[in-house]
Amino acid sequence: MMHSLRYLSLASLIGLLATGQGHAQAGATASLQTGPATVSVAPPLPAVLKAVVSAPAFSPDSVFINPEVRPQFVGGDKAFAAYLAKSIRYPQVALQRRISGKVYVNFILSAQGKVTDAHVISGPGNGLNDEALRLVWLMPPWEPARVNGQPVRVACTIPIAFSADR
């Protein structure tokens, strides 16, 4: 039984290849004579193949690292700096100890531009890490990243600088 299934599959595959080859020989390509060289011109793709070729080659659950169009805080870098300046609450412990530094926060930005899965990669601690995380979670939606013109999820890491000398 198993042997006949393999034979049937092989016969079907050969039949498909032969059919495709027969169509190719029946005029699927045109040749142009241009002196000593011949140029072959392939026919346009069938509509079914065009749909497959133009469809995105990624899952909606994909997370990009370097998309074609990078995400952007609405209003750009100046608006991001203004958001941080307005929203930051310097932790009292860090102020008393005069602790400054950068906190690096990693997060996934959804295709809708919203923060998900945020966590601190590194920072000086003493409340600064928690404050940076709070600021990231409360950010307004960003302009999302894009691949093939479609919004996609993207991994982001941003530094948030704290200065006790302000």
Accessible surface in RSA format (square Angstrom, percent):
REM  Atomic radii and reference values for relative SASA: ProtOr
REM  Chains: A
REM  Algorithm: Lee & Richards
REM  Probe-radius: 1.40
REM  Slices: 20
REM RES _ NUM      All-atoms   Total-Side   Main-Chain    Non-polar    All polar
REM                ABS   REL    ABS   REL    ABS   REL    ABS   REL    ABS   REL
RES MET A   1   182.68  94.6 136.16  90.1  46.52 110.8 116.03  98.7  66.65  88.3
RES MET A   2   124.16  64.3 119.92  79.4   4.23  10.1 106.46  90.5  17.69  23.4
RES HIS A   3   147.02  80.4 143.57  99.8   3.45   8.8 103.49 106.7  43.53  50.6
RES SER A   4    61.60  52.1  55.32  73.8   6.28  14.5  48.80 103.9  12.80  17.9
RES LEU A   5    87.74  48.9  86.84  62.1   0.90   2.3  87.36  61.4   0.38   1.0
RES ARG A   6   158.20  66.4 150.54  76.7   7.66  18.2  62.01  84.8  96.19  58.3
RES TYR A   7   152.46  71.2 147.64  84.0   4.81  12.5 106.40  80.0  46.06  56.8
RES LEU A   8   110.73  61.7 110.73  79.2   0.00   0.0 110.73  77.8   0.00   0.0
RES SER A   9    73.90  62.5  63.33  84.5  10.58  24.4  37.96  80.8  35.94  50.4
RES LEU A  10   101.56  56.6  98.28  70.3   3.28   8.3 101.07  71.0   0.50   1.3
RES ALA A  11    43.93  40.4  30.39  46.9  13.54  30.8  35.27  49.7   8.66  22.9
RES SER A  12    60.42  51.1  48.21  64.3  12.21  28.1  37.59  80.1  22.83  32.0
RES LEU A  13    95.54  53.2  93.61  67.0   1.93   4.9  95.23  66.9   0.31   0.8
RES ILE A  14   100.22  57.0  99.69  74.3   0.54   1.3  99.93  72.0   0.29   0.8
RES GLY A  15    34.41  42.4   0.00   N/A  34.41  42.4  33.60  92.2   0.82   1.8
RES LEU A  16   127.51  71.0 118.38  84.7   9.13  23.0 118.91  83.5   8.60  23.2
RES LEU A  17   117.80  65.6 111.34  79.7   6.46  16.2 113.87  80.0   3.93  10.6
RES ALA A  18    56.92  52.3  46.31  71.5  10.62  24.1  49.95  70.3   6.97  18.5
RES THR A  19    78.76  56.0  68.11  69.0  10.65  25.4  52.89  71.0  25.87  39.1
RES GLY A  20    40.05  49.4   0.00   N/A  40.05  49.4  33.06  90.7   6.99  15.7
RES GLN A  21   113.39  63.4 106.87  78.1   6.51  15.5  26.75  56.9  86.64  65.7
RES GLY A  22    35.39  43.6   0.00   N/A  35.39  43.6  30.50  83.7   4.89  11.0
RES HIS A  23   122.67  67.0 116.77  81.2   5.90  15.1  79.83  82.3  42.84  49.8
RES ALA A  24    49.27  45.3  40.65  62.7   8.61  19.6  41.53  58.5   7.74  20.5
RES GLN A  25   144.14  80.6 107.94  78.9  36.20  86.2  46.02  97.9  98.12  74.4
RES ALA A  26    88.89  81.7  45.34  70.0  43.56  99.1  60.18  84.7  28.71  76.1
RES GLY A  27    59.98  74.0   0.00   N/A  59.98  74.0  31.05  85.2  28.93  64.8
RES ALA A  28    34.42  31.6  22.53  34.8  11.89  27.1  31.58  44.5   2.83   7.5
RES THR A  29    75.58  53.8  59.02  59.8  16.56  39.5  35.10  47.1  40.48  61.2
RES ALA A  30    57.30  52.7  50.40  77.8   6.90  15.7  56.25  79.2   1.05   2.8
RES SER A  31    75.80  64.0  46.78  62.4  29.02  66.8  23.50  50.0  52.30  73.3
RES LEU A  32    95.12  53.0  93.32  66.8   1.80   4.5  95.12  66.8   0.00   0.0
RES GLN A  33   139.95  78.3 108.96  79.6  30.99  73.8  56.19 119.6  83.76  63.5
RES THR A  34    78.13  55.6  56.70  57.5  21.43  51.1  61.09  82.1  17.04  25.8
RES GLY A  35    52.31  64.5   0.00   N/A  52.31  64.5  36.35  99.8  15.95  35.7
RES PRO A  36   147.92 107.8 104.60  95.4  43.32 157.5 117.78  97.2  30.14 187.3
RES ALA A  37    57.35  52.7  50.68  78.2   6.67  15.2  57.35  80.8   0.00   0.0
RES THR A  38    77.96  55.5  47.50  48.2  30.46  72.6  30.90  41.5  47.06  71.1
RES VAL A  39    71.37  47.0  68.10  61.7   3.27   7.9  71.37  62.0   0.00   0.0
RES SER A  40    80.97  68.4  53.90  71.9  27.07  62.4  28.23  60.1  52.74  73.9
RES VAL A  41    72.69  47.8  67.05  60.7   5.64  13.6  70.30  61.1   2.39   6.5
RES ALA A  42    78.22  71.9  56.18  86.7  22.04  50.1  56.34  79.3  21.88  58.0
RES PRO A  43    68.86  50.2  50.94  46.4  17.91  65.1  58.41  48.2  10.45  64.9
RES PRO A  44   115.55  84.2  92.41  84.2  23.14  84.1 104.87  86.6  10.68  66.4
RES LEU A  45    85.39  47.6  76.46  54.7   8.93  22.4  76.99  54.1   8.40  22.6
RES PRO A  46    79.05  57.6  67.77  61.8  11.28  41.0  79.05  65.3   0.00   0.0
RES ALA A  47    82.44  75.8  67.03 103.4  15.41  35.1  69.11  97.3  13.33  35.3
RES VAL A  48   113.78  74.9 109.15  98.8   4.64  11.2 113.57  98.7   0.21   0.6
RES LEU A  49    85.53  47.6  85.53  61.2   0.00   0.0  85.53  60.1   0.00   0.0
RES LYS A  50   110.40  53.9 107.09  65.7   3.31   7.9  59.51  53.6  50.89  54.2
RES ALA A  51    62.56  57.5  51.04  78.8  11.52  26.2  58.06  81.8   4.51  11.9
RES VAL A  52   101.41  66.7  88.38  80.0  13.02  31.4  91.89  79.8   9.52  25.8
RES VAL A  53   105.59  69.5  79.79  72.2  25.80  62.2  86.05  74.8  19.54  53.0
RES SER A  54    93.11  78.7  59.31  79.2  33.79  77.8  50.44 107.4  42.67  59.8
RES ALA A  55    51.82  47.6  37.40  57.7  14.42  32.8  43.13  60.7   8.69  23.0
RES PRO A  56    56.10  40.9  38.78  35.3  17.32  63.0  39.45  32.6  16.65 103.5
RES ALA A  57   105.67  97.2  64.56  99.6  41.11  93.5  77.63 109.3  28.04  74.3
RES PHE A  58    46.86  23.4  24.39  15.1  22.48  58.5  34.23  20.8  12.63  36.2
RES SER A  59    56.53  47.8  46.65  62.3   9.88  22.8  41.71  88.8  14.82  20.8
RES PRO A  60   120.70  88.0  99.48  90.7  21.22  77.1 108.98  90.0  11.72  72.8
RES ASP A  61   112.14  78.6 102.50 102.0   9.64  22.8  27.67  65.1  84.47  84.2
RES SER A  62    34.90  29.5  23.12  30.9  11.78  27.1  20.60  43.9  14.30  20.0
RES VAL A  63    58.40  38.4  30.59  27.7  27.81  67.0  30.59  26.6  27.81  75.4
RES PHE A  64    45.59  22.8  42.16  26.1   3.42   8.9  45.59  27.6   0.00   0.0
RES ILE A  65   140.75  80.1 130.12  96.9  10.63  25.6 130.12  93.7  10.63  28.8
RES ASN A  66   121.14  83.5  96.10  92.9  25.04  60.3  25.19  60.6  95.96  92.7
RES PRO A  67     7.52   5.5   0.06   0.1   7.46  27.1   1.48   1.2   6.03  37.5
RES GLU A  68   120.31  69.1  81.12  61.4  39.19  93.3  49.34  95.4  70.98  57.9
RES VAL A  69    82.60  54.4  79.58  72.0   3.02   7.3  82.60  71.8   0.00   0.0
RES ARG A  70   152.84  64.2 139.84  71.3  13.01  31.0  60.51  82.7  92.33  56.0
RES PRO A  71    20.61  15.0   6.67   6.1  13.94  50.7   6.77   5.6  13.84  86.0
RES GLN A  72    97.08  54.3  94.49  69.1   2.59   6.2  26.02  55.4  71.06  53.9
RES PHE A  73    15.21   7.6  13.12   8.1   2.09   5.4  13.12   8.0   2.09   6.0
RES VAL A  74    80.63  53.1  73.65  66.7   6.98  16.8  74.43  64.7   6.20  16.8
RES GLY A  75    61.55  75.9   0.00   N/A  61.55  75.9  33.59  92.2  27.96  62.6
RES GLY A  76     9.97  12.3   0.00   N/A   9.97  12.3   9.97  27.4   0.00   0.0
RES ASP A  77   128.34  89.9 118.66 118.1   9.68  22.9  37.09  87.3  91.25  91.0
RES LYS A  78   185.34  90.4 175.16 107.5  10.18  24.2 121.93 109.7  63.41  67.5
RES ALA A  79    32.20  29.6  21.77  33.6  10.43  23.7  28.59  40.3   3.61   9.6
RES PHE A  80    33.23  16.6  33.23  20.6   0.00   0.0  33.23  20.1   0.00   0.0
RES ALA A  81    58.76  54.0  52.32  80.7   6.44  14.7  55.28  77.9   3.48   9.2
RES ALA A  82    60.31  55.5  49.42  76.3  10.90  24.8  57.03  80.3   3.28   8.7
RES TYR A  83    28.61  13.4  22.84  13.0   5.77  15.0  27.41  20.6   1.21   1.5
RES LEU A  84    28.22  15.7  27.98  20.0   0.24   0.6  28.22  19.8   0.00   0.0
RES ALA A  85    78.91  72.6  50.73  78.3  28.18  64.1  59.34  83.6  19.57  51.9
RES LYS A  86   175.76  85.7 141.21  86.6  34.55  82.3  95.49  85.9  80.27  85.5
RES SER A  87    26.07  22.0  14.77  19.7  11.30  26.0  16.36  34.8   9.71  13.6
RES ILE A  88    34.58  19.7  18.67  13.9  15.91  38.4  18.67  13.4  15.91  43.2
RES ARG A  89   161.51  67.8 152.63  77.8   8.88  21.2  63.39  86.6  98.12  59.5
RES TYR A  90    18.23   8.5   1.66   0.9  16.57  43.1   1.66   1.2  16.57  20.4
RES PRO A  91    25.03  18.2  14.85  13.5  10.18  37.0  25.03  20.7   0.00   0.0
RES GLN A  92   115.65  64.7 108.44  79.3   7.21  17.2  48.65 103.6  67.00  50.8
RES VAL A  93    69.74  45.9  69.50  62.9   0.24   0.6  69.59  60.5   0.15   0.4
RES ALA A  94     0.00   0.0   0.00   0.0   0.00   0.0   0.00   0.0   0.00   0.0
RES LEU A  95    62.19  34.6  53.42  38.2   8.76  22.0  53.63  37.7   8.55  23.0
RES GLN A  96   130.76  73.1  96.64  70.6  34.12  81.2  40.01  85.2  90.75  68.8
RES ARG A  97   154.46  64.9 127.39  64.9  27.06  64.4  43.54  59.5 110.92  67.2
RES ARG A  98   156.81  65.8 136.55  69.6  20.25  48.2  58.04  79.3  98.77  59.9
RES ILE A  99    34.96  19.9  31.67  23.6   3.29   7.9  34.96  25.2   0.00   0.0
RES SER A 100    52.93  44.7  33.96  45.3  18.97  43.7  28.74  61.2  24.19  33.9
RES GLY A 101    27.34  33.7   0.00   N/A  27.34  33.7  26.85  73.7   0.49   1.1
RES LYS A 102   109.84  53.6  97.39  59.8  12.45  29.6  48.42  43.6  61.42  65.4
RES VAL A 103     0.00   0.0   0.00   0.0   0.00   0.0   0.00   0.0   0.00   0.0
RES TYR A 104    82.24  38.4  82.24  46.8   0.00   0.0  53.38  40.1  28.86  35.6
RES VAL A 105     0.00   0.0   0.00   0.0   0.00   0.0   0.00   0.0   0.00   0.0
RES ASN A 106    30.40  21.0  30.40  29.4   0.00   0.0   1.74   4.2  28.65  27.7
RES PHE A 107     0.00   0.0   0.00   0.0   0.00   0.0   0.00   0.0   0.00   0.0
RES ILE A 108    24.42  13.9  24.42  18.2   0.00   0.0  24.42  17.6   0.00   0.0
RES LEU A 109     0.23   0.1   0.23   0.2   0.00   0.0   0.23   0.2   0.00   0.0
RES SER A 110    15.41  13.0  14.85  19.8   0.56   1.3  14.57  31.0   0.84   1.2
RES ALA A 111    25.44  23.4  20.81  32.1   4.63  10.5  20.81  29.3   4.63  12.3
RES GLN A 112   127.82  71.5 108.09  79.0  19.73  47.0  53.42 113.7  74.40  56.4
RES GLY A 113     0.41   0.5   0.00   N/A   0.41   0.5   0.00   0.0   0.41   0.9
RES LYS A 114   121.48  59.3 119.03  73.0   2.45   5.8  64.59  58.1  56.89  60.6
RES VAL A 115    19.55  12.9   4.03   3.6  15.52  37.4   4.03   3.5  15.52  42.1
RES THR A 116    48.83  34.7  47.66  48.3   1.18   2.8  48.34  64.9   0.50   0.8
RES ASP A 117    92.31  64.7  77.03  76.7  15.28  36.1  30.55  71.9  61.76  61.6
RES ALA A 118    14.14  13.0   0.00   0.0  14.14  32.2   0.00   0.0  14.14  37.5
RES HIS A 119    93.91  51.3  93.39  64.9   0.52   1.3  68.18  70.3  25.73  29.9
RES VAL A 120    40.09  26.4  17.57  15.9  22.52  54.3  17.57  15.3  22.52  61.1
RES ILE A 121    97.54  55.5  67.17  50.0  30.37  73.2  71.43  51.4  26.10  70.8
RES SER A 122    56.47  47.7  49.23  65.7   7.24  16.7  43.13  91.9  13.33  18.7
RES GLY A 123    32.85  40.5   0.00   N/A  32.85  40.5   5.88  16.1  26.97  60.4
RES PRO A 124    49.23  35.9  19.29  17.6  29.94 108.8  33.28  27.5  15.95  99.1
RES GLY A 125    20.47  25.2   0.00   N/A  20.47  25.2  20.47  56.2   0.00   0.0
RES ASN A 126    52.52  36.2  30.08  29.1  22.44  54.0  11.60  27.9  40.92  39.6
RES GLY A 127    29.53  36.4   0.00   N/A  29.53  36.4  17.78  48.8  11.75  26.3
RES LEU A 128     0.00   0.0   0.00   0.0   0.00   0.0   0.00   0.0   0.00   0.0
RES ASN A 129    36.33  25.1  36.32  35.1   0.01   0.0  10.94  26.3  25.40  24.5
RES ASP A 130   105.01  73.6  98.98  98.5   6.03  14.3  29.45  69.3  75.56  75.4
RES GLU A 131    13.29   7.6  10.52   8.0   2.77   6.6   4.10   7.9   9.18   7.5
RES ALA A 132     0.00   0.0   0.00   0.0   0.00   0.0   0.00   0.0   0.00   0.0
RES LEU A 133    44.00  24.5  44.00  31.5   0.00   0.0  44.00  30.9   0.00   0.0
RES ARG A 134    58.87  24.7  52.36  26.7   6.50  15.5  52.45  71.7   6.42   3.9
RES LEU A 135     0.17   0.1   0.15   0.1   0.02   0.1   0.17   0.1   0.00   0.0
RES VAL A 136     0.44   0.3   0.30   0.3   0.14   0.3   0.44   0.4   0.00   0.0
RES TRP A 137   121.18  48.6 101.31  49.0  19.88  46.7  91.38  48.7  29.80  48.4
RES LEU A 138   111.31  62.0  90.54  64.8  20.77  52.2  93.64  65.8  17.67  47.5
RES MET A 139    16.67   8.6   1.00   0.7  15.67  37.3   0.35   0.3  16.32  21.6
RES PRO A 140    62.20  45.3  54.75  49.9   7.45  27.1  61.48  50.8   0.72   4.4
RES PRO A 141    68.18  49.7  63.94  58.3   4.24  15.4  64.84  53.5   3.34  20.8
RES TRP A 142    25.78  10.3  19.89   9.6   5.89  13.8  19.89  10.6   5.89   9.5
RES GLU A 143    97.19  55.8  96.83  73.3   0.36   0.9  34.18  66.1  63.01  51.4
RES PRO A 144    21.49  15.7  17.37  15.8   4.12  15.0  17.39  14.4   4.10  25.5
RES ALA A 145     0.26   0.2   0.00   0.0   0.26   0.6   0.00   0.0   0.26   0.7
RES ARG A 146    86.97  36.5  86.97  44.3   0.00   0.0  22.48  30.7  64.49  39.1
RES VAL A 147    15.53  10.2  15.53  14.1   0.00   0.0  15.53  13.5   0.00   0.0
RES ASN A 148    93.30  64.3  63.27  61.1  30.03  72.3  28.64  68.9  64.66  62.5
RES GLY A 149    57.03  70.3   0.00   N/A  57.03  70.3  33.52  92.0  23.51  52.7
RES GLN A 150    76.85  43.0  76.34  55.8   0.51   1.2  24.23  51.6  52.62  39.9
RES PRO A 151    57.66  42.0  46.33  42.2  11.33  41.2  46.33  38.3  11.33  70.4
RES VAL A 152     6.92   4.6   3.30   3.0   3.62   8.7   6.82   5.9   0.10   0.3
RES ARG A 153    73.70  30.9  72.49  37.0   1.21   2.9  14.53  19.9  59.17  35.9
RES VAL A 154     2.64   1.7   2.64   2.4   0.00   0.0   2.64   2.3   0.00   0.0
RES ALA A 155    31.62  29.1  20.70  32.0  10.92  24.8  20.99  29.6  10.63  28.2
RES CYS A 156    15.96  12.1   9.44  10.5   6.52  15.3  11.03  28.0   4.92   5.3
RES THR A 157    69.52  49.4  40.82  41.4  28.70  68.4  29.42  39.5  40.10  60.6
RES ILE A 158    19.11  10.9  19.11  14.2   0.00   0.0  19.11  13.8   0.00   0.0
RES PRO A 159    65.16  47.5  56.32  51.3   8.83  32.1  56.32  46.5   8.83  54.9
RES ILE A 160     1.72   1.0   1.52   1.1   0.20   0.5   1.72   1.2   0.00   0.0
RES ALA A 161    67.64  62.2  45.72  70.6  21.92  49.9  45.92  64.7  21.73  57.6
RES PHE A 162     6.18   3.1   0.00   0.0   6.18  16.1   1.50   0.9   4.68  13.4
RES SER A 163    56.72  47.9  53.23  71.0   3.49   8.0  36.42  77.6  20.31  28.4
RES ALA A 164    10.04   9.2   1.42   2.2   8.61  19.6   1.42   2.0   8.61  22.8
RES ASP A 165   106.94  74.9  73.64  73.3  33.29  78.7  34.59  81.4  72.34  72.2
RES ARG A 166   177.15  74.4 105.90  54.0  71.25 169.6  84.46 115.4  92.69  56.2
END  Absolute sums over single chains surface
CHAIN  1 A    11412.8       9130.3       2282.5       7399.0       4013.8
END  Absolute sums over all chains
TOTAL         11412.8       9130.3       2282.5       7399.0       4013.8
